[in-house]
Amino acid sequence: MKKYPECFPENFETDILPKDAKKENKSVYRVIKFGTIDRNGFIGTYEEIQRGLIPPKKRMNLDDPGLYSTSCNMKYSEAEYALNMFMRHYPKPFIAKGETEGSCGPCQLTSEREKRSDTHVDWWIYEDTEPQIYFSEVSNSE
């Protein structure tokens, strides 16, 4: 059985993961922060905080499923906006295009549970999977 990262709360799957998250392949864009498409480019916010890669948020809601997800966008322009935000903080960020491969974990369009109008996708990736093999770098605007 596939497991979520060890740093996730014990009750993540039963109490935090949205019940309607699905293992499905959505065509998405992901900002790769560290210059290489590898497994480390697909860890979620909570795991980044646990590893000391980003500072903890001032008010973290540990019951918010989005905290544990890997963020993607279905529209290039939204990923590009995120890229421009990250440019100041990371040496070589870029945009990769790929699929939320179902065998790597469930995903959900964030707007299915929150009031928002963008195409942000939360993807909860299992620990021992390789989501990076489903992505490749985008040359520029697609």
Backbone bond lengths (Angstrom), bond angles and torsions (degrees), N, CA, C in turn:
res aa  C-N    CA-C-N  psi(-1)  N-CA   C-N-CA  omega(-1)  CA-C   N-CA-C  phi
1 M - - - 1.453 - - 1.525 110.41 -
2 K 1.308 115.91 136.99 1.459 119.88 -178.15 1.520 110.26 -78.65
3 K 1.330 115.04 142.76 1.455 120.01 -175.91 1.522 110.57 -119.05
4 Y 1.322 114.44 153.95 1.461 120.74 173.80 1.521 108.30 -80.41
5 P 1.332 117.76 164.13 1.470 120.04 -179.62 1.529 112.49 -51.69
6 E 1.316 115.14 143.98 1.457 122.28 -176.46 1.532 113.27 -57.38
7 C 1.330 116.85 -28.87 1.460 120.14 -178.34 1.538 113.33 -74.75
8 F 1.341 117.66 -12.30 1.471 120.78 179.69 1.532 109.53 -68.33
9 P 1.335 117.33 149.90 1.466 119.59 176.57 1.531 111.15 -61.40
10 E 1.327 116.30 151.28 1.464 121.28 -179.33 1.525 112.23 -56.91
11 N 1.325 116.38 -33.97 1.462 120.77 -176.64 1.529 113.03 -92.20
12 F 1.332 117.44 16.09 1.461 119.83 -176.85 1.527 111.67 -56.01
13 E 1.322 116.41 -53.98 1.471 119.91 -174.72 1.532 112.39 -67.31
14 T 1.317 118.06 -36.61 1.468 120.81 -175.75 1.524 113.16 -83.25
15 D 1.339 117.72 -35.77 1.462 120.03 -171.07 1.529 116.21 -116.53
16 I 1.325 117.73 -20.34 1.474 119.80 -173.44 1.534 112.38 -109.69
17 L 1.323 116.96 -45.61 1.467 121.27 179.97 1.531 109.26 -58.78
18 P 1.347 118.32 127.24 1.469 119.41 179.12 1.529 111.32 -58.37
19 K 1.324 116.07 137.15 1.470 121.13 -177.87 1.527 111.70 -62.50
20 D 1.350 117.49 -28.50 1.464 119.27 -178.36 1.532 113.69 -97.00
21 A 1.335 117.48 15.63 1.473 119.97 171.36 1.525 106.73 -68.64
22 K 1.330 115.77 139.95 1.469 119.62 -174.94 1.529 111.24 -126.80
23 K 1.313 114.62 150.26 1.462 120.42 172.73 1.519 105.97 -84.29
24 E 1.323 115.80 94.83 1.459 119.46 -178.43 1.524 110.20 -143.17
25 N 1.311 113.98 157.98 1.456 120.37 -179.24 1.521 109.37 -95.60
26 K 1.324 115.30 108.16 1.463 120.91 175.05 1.526 107.10 -108.38
27 S 1.310 116.62 139.72 1.457 121.57 175.67 1.528 107.40 -78.25
28 V 1.338 116.37 118.76 1.463 120.98 -173.46 1.526 112.48 -138.58
29 Y 1.330 113.84 168.14 1.457 123.18 172.37 1.520 107.67 -115.83
30 R 1.317 116.69 144.35 1.459 122.36 179.73 1.520 108.14 -134.56
31 V 1.331 116.51 132.39 1.460 119.52 173.55 1.520 107.54 -80.06
32 I 1.312 115.58 121.83 1.458 122.34 177.09 1.535 105.68 -95.58
33 K 1.319 116.62 114.67 1.466 121.52 -170.29 1.523 114.29 -80.31
34 F 1.334 117.59 -30.54 1.456 119.37 -168.42 1.524 115.52 -107.29
35 G 1.333 118.08 19.85 1.455 120.93 170.35 1.518 117.06 85.78
36 T 1.331 118.65 -6.18 1.461 121.48 -178.15 1.528 109.72 -140.11
37 I 1.321 115.73 138.40 1.464 119.13 174.84 1.529 107.13 -82.24
38 D 1.323 115.63 99.10 1.458 121.13 176.75 1.522 108.75 -142.38
39 R 1.294 117.43 -179.62 1.474 121.46 -175.69 1.531 111.55 -59.60
40 N 1.325 117.28 -35.34 1.466 120.90 -179.73 1.523 113.04 -64.64
41 G 1.315 117.22 -19.65 1.460 121.11 177.73 1.522 113.26 -79.01
42 F 1.336 116.77 0.88 1.458 120.92 -175.84 1.529 112.67 -127.89
43 I 1.317 115.85 28.93 1.462 117.83 174.56 1.521 108.34 -94.11
44 G 1.311 116.00 151.33 1.459 121.21 -177.54 1.519 112.74 -80.73
45 T 1.311 115.63 171.68 1.459 122.68 -177.67 1.527 111.92 -56.03
46 Y 1.323 117.33 -48.30 1.466 120.70 -177.78 1.527 110.99 -59.06
47 E 1.325 116.19 -43.62 1.466 119.69 179.85 1.528 110.70 -67.66
48 E 1.334 117.61 -36.11 1.471 120.13 175.61 1.527 110.49 -60.49
49 I 1.328 116.43 -41.24 1.474 120.87 178.14 1.530 109.61 -64.96
50 Q 1.326 117.05 -46.00 1.469 121.26 -178.96 1.526 111.79 -61.16
51 R 1.315 117.19 -34.14 1.478 121.45 179.96 1.530 112.31 -83.53
52 G 1.327 117.15 -4.27 1.456 120.45 -179.28 1.518 114.02 78.23
53 L 1.341 117.49 17.25 1.465 121.07 -178.92 1.526 111.84 -80.33
54 I 1.318 116.51 -29.26 1.465 121.50 175.62 1.534 107.65 -135.73
55 P 1.325 117.10 152.22 1.465 118.75 179.65 1.526 111.20 -71.54
56 P 1.336 116.77 152.59 1.468 119.27 177.41 1.521 110.24 -63.57
57 K 1.319 115.74 148.69 1.465 120.00 176.71 1.524 107.72 -72.80
58 K 1.331 115.49 151.22 1.469 119.34 -179.02 1.520 111.85 -57.95
59 R 1.315 116.85 -46.99 1.469 121.01 178.16 1.527 108.28 -124.03
60 M 1.307 115.52 97.83 1.470 119.56 179.81 1.520 109.27 -94.65
61 N 1.334 115.42 124.77 1.455 120.30 174.76 1.527 107.17 -92.93
62 L 1.314 116.12 103.53 1.463 120.65 -175.75 1.529 113.21 -69.52
63 D 1.328 117.16 -7.97 1.464 121.26 175.71 1.526 112.65 -96.33
64 D 1.333 117.35 0.29 1.467 121.92 179.77 1.525 108.85 -82.76
65 P 1.330 118.35 114.16 1.463 120.03 -178.60 1.527 113.10 -60.01
66 G 1.338 117.16 -29.93 1.458 120.46 -179.77 1.515 113.61 -62.76
67 L 1.328 117.80 -25.71 1.460 122.08 179.25 1.530 111.29 -61.99
68 Y 1.317 116.45 -30.28 1.465 121.72 -174.92 1.527 113.47 -95.71
69 S 1.317 116.70 -4.01 1.467 119.39 -173.26 1.522 113.00 -91.58
70 T 1.317 113.30 164.51 1.455 122.63 169.82 1.523 104.84 -97.35
71 S 1.326 116.18 123.56 1.470 120.92 -175.20 1.518 112.38 -83.31
72 C 1.320 114.64 136.81 1.457 122.42 174.50 1.531 107.13 -138.45
73 N 1.317 116.18 169.73 1.466 121.76 175.70 1.514 108.55 -136.03
74 M 1.321 115.79 145.92 1.454 119.95 178.00 1.529 111.62 -85.00
75 K 1.341 117.16 -20.00 1.468 121.28 177.70 1.522 110.25 -105.34
76 Y 1.322 115.18 134.24 1.461 120.34 178.84 1.523 111.28 -58.05
77 S 1.345 117.01 -42.94 1.471 120.70 -176.05 1.524 112.07 -59.17
78 E 1.325 117.79 -33.97 1.460 120.65 178.64 1.525 111.22 -72.36
79 A 1.327 117.30 -38.12 1.466 120.97 175.42 1.528 109.58 -66.00
80 E 1.328 116.01 -37.75 1.464 120.75 179.25 1.529 110.73 -63.56
81 Y 1.318 117.10 -39.57 1.466 121.80 176.67 1.536 109.62 -60.81
82 A 1.336 116.86 -46.36 1.468 120.92 178.28 1.529 109.98 -62.87
83 L 1.321 117.18 -41.39 1.464 121.37 178.26 1.521 110.26 -56.75
84 N 1.320 116.83 -46.64 1.466 120.66 -179.22 1.527 111.41 -61.95
85 M 1.326 116.92 -32.30 1.467 120.32 176.87 1.530 110.63 -70.28
86 F 1.332 116.83 -39.10 1.464 121.16 -176.86 1.524 113.05 -77.20
87 M 1.339 118.04 -21.38 1.464 122.56 -175.87 1.528 112.04 -51.99
88 R 1.320 115.68 -35.29 1.463 119.46 -176.90 1.519 112.66 -74.67
89 H 1.329 117.14 -21.94 1.459 120.45 -171.18 1.528 115.42 -108.65
90 Y 1.308 117.44 -15.62 1.465 120.61 -175.78 1.525 109.18 -128.01
91 P 1.338 116.88 147.14 1.471 119.69 -174.55 1.527 115.94 -67.67
92 K 1.335 118.30 -41.98 1.464 119.63 -174.31 1.525 112.53 -140.67
93 P 1.321 119.08 57.54 1.463 118.06 179.39 1.529 111.17 -73.81
94 F 1.320 116.18 150.88 1.456 121.39 176.40 1.521 108.32 -154.14
95 I 1.322 116.34 172.33 1.463 121.43 -179.07 1.523 110.06 -103.47
96 A 1.324 114.63 134.47 1.463 121.23 174.98 1.524 107.93 -116.68
97 K 1.307 115.97 149.74 1.461 121.58 177.58 1.516 107.87 -115.14
98 G 1.341 115.45 141.95 1.452 118.52 179.10 1.511 112.11 -173.43
99 E 1.323 114.80 -153.45 1.462 122.34 -176.17 1.522 110.01 -127.31
100 T 1.329 115.51 144.68 1.460 120.07 171.08 1.526 106.75 -80.96
101 E 1.280 115.94 77.38 1.467 122.70 -175.74 1.527 110.42 -55.36
102 G 1.335 116.43 120.65 1.458 122.45 -175.79 1.518 114.69 -58.28
103 S 1.324 117.50 -32.51 1.464 119.26 -178.93 1.532 111.85 -70.75
104 C 1.332 116.82 -13.45 1.469 121.08 178.87 1.528 112.15 -90.43
105 G 1.338 117.12 -12.34 1.453 120.17 178.41 1.517 111.41 142.41
106 P 1.334 115.96 164.41 1.461 120.77 -178.09 1.530 112.80 -77.05
107 C 1.330 115.34 159.84 1.461 120.92 177.93 1.522 109.24 -139.76
108 Q 1.309 114.94 169.56 1.462 120.53 178.47 1.521 109.15 -159.90
109 L 1.329 115.47 138.62 1.453 120.64 171.17 1.530 105.41 -66.77
110 T 1.313 117.53 122.10 1.465 121.54 -173.62 1.524 111.41 -57.50
111 S 1.331 117.26 -33.60 1.467 121.27 -179.08 1.536 112.69 -65.70
112 E 1.335 117.62 -11.46 1.468 120.16 176.53 1.532 111.56 -72.31
113 R 1.336 116.94 -18.31 1.469 119.37 179.85 1.527 113.09 -127.64
114 E 1.332 117.89 -10.64 1.463 121.62 178.97 1.518 108.86 -126.70
115 K 1.317 115.05 152.94 1.468 119.05 178.03 1.528 108.04 -81.09
116 R 1.305 116.20 102.02 1.462 122.98 178.46 1.515 108.73 -159.67
117 S 1.324 115.96 161.14 1.464 118.74 -173.97 1.527 113.15 -118.31
118 D 1.328 117.70 8.41 1.463 119.02 -179.00 1.535 110.72 -90.43
119 T 1.333 115.67 -174.93 1.463 120.22 -177.59 1.529 111.17 -108.75
120 H 1.318 116.72 28.43 1.460 121.31 179.72 1.526 110.28 -62.44
121 V 1.327 115.70 134.62 1.458 122.39 179.10 1.529 108.27 -119.31
122 D 1.323 116.23 130.81 1.467 121.97 171.66 1.522 106.94 -94.20
123 W 1.332 115.82 131.87 1.462 121.12 179.76 1.522 107.19 -128.77
124 W 1.320 117.06 118.55 1.460 122.00 -178.91 1.518 107.71 -98.25
125 I 1.313 115.36 102.94 1.462 121.70 -169.64 1.530 111.37 -93.71
126 Y 1.331 115.13 130.64 1.459 121.45 177.18 1.521 110.03 -64.09
127 E 1.327 114.56 154.58 1.454 121.50 -175.70 1.531 114.51 -61.08
128 D 1.308 117.71 -54.50 1.470 120.41 -173.44 1.522 112.91 -97.98
129 T 1.335 115.78 53.93 1.460 120.65 176.91 1.525 108.49 -126.30
130 E 1.316 115.80 171.46 1.460 120.66 -177.44 1.529 111.19 -127.10
131 P 1.336 116.88 72.04 1.470 119.70 -178.47 1.527 112.81 -61.48
132 Q 1.323 116.98 -26.03 1.466 121.00 -176.38 1.523 113.20 -61.55
133 I 1.338 117.61 -25.02 1.474 118.48 -177.88 1.523 112.11 -71.57
134 Y 1.315 117.82 -10.75 1.462 122.20 179.62 1.528 112.30 -97.69
135 F 1.348 117.00 10.26 1.465 121.79 -176.01 1.521 111.81 -128.23
136 S 1.334 114.95 151.07 1.467 120.76 172.88 1.526 108.60 -143.68
137 E 1.308 114.65 154.92 1.463 120.35 -177.04 1.528 111.26 -65.81
138 V 1.321 115.28 141.84 1.464 122.16 177.04 1.534 106.34 -94.57
139 S 1.331 116.88 132.21 1.472 119.29 -177.98 1.514 112.09 -63.57
140 N 1.313 118.10 -55.67 1.477 123.48 168.64 1.514 107.42 -162.26
141 S 1.309 119.19 -157.03 1.474 119.10 -170.08 1.523 113.05 -49.59
142 E 1.294 114.86 130.98 1.476 121.16 -177.91 1.503 110.03 -96.99
